[in-house]
């Protein structure tokens, strides 16, 4: 239930602000936690690009790890 709400909230934010940093991360994490890895992968890829562009290496490392663990 919490994952669903987090996912819905993140989607609403992204409808208005396509490159929202936090919403992108939260939606990717929620989709992956729900077993929807195919949907999460492009968001992790986007998150990695955004994190590297803002020099947020901690988040870039997290996104990279998720991409390597996702088929």
N, C-alpha and C positions, 0 to 999 in steps of 0.2 A: 504494500500500500504506500509506504513512504517513497519507494523507488518510483512508483507510478506518478506520484505527485511531483517529485523532483524532476522527472522526465517531462511532465506536462508544463511545469513552470519554465523549465529551460527552453522548451520548444516555443513557448509564447514570447519569451525574451528574444530568441533568435529570429522570430518573425519580424520584429521591429528593428533589431540590431544584429545583422547577420554575423558580425565579427566580435560578438560579446565574448570576452575571454573566459569569464567564469561559467557562463551558461554553456559554452562549447565543452569545457572540461566536464561539467556536471552531467550533461547529456551523454557524453561518451562513456563516462563511468556508470551511469544508470543503465544504459543499454547493455553494456558489457556484463554488469551484475545480473541483468535479467536474461543473460544467455543469448543476446542478440548481437553477436560479435560482427556479423556482416554489416550491420547498420552502424556499429560503433567505429569500425575501422576508418572510414573516411573522416570522421570527426577527430580521431586520434591523429591522423595525418595533418589535418588542419591545425590542431592544437600544437603539434610539433613545430610547424612553420611559424605560428604566432609566437610561441615561446622562444624559439631561436631568434626571431626578429626583435623581440623585446629583451633579449639576453637573459631570459629567465631559465637558467640551466637546470634548476631543480625540476621545474615542470617539464622541460624538454626531456630530461632523463626519464621522468614518469611516462610521458607519452611514448618515448622510444621503447621502453620496457613493455608497454601494453601492445605496441605494434609487433614486437618480436614474439610475444606470447600468443598472438592472435593469428590463426591460419590465414 
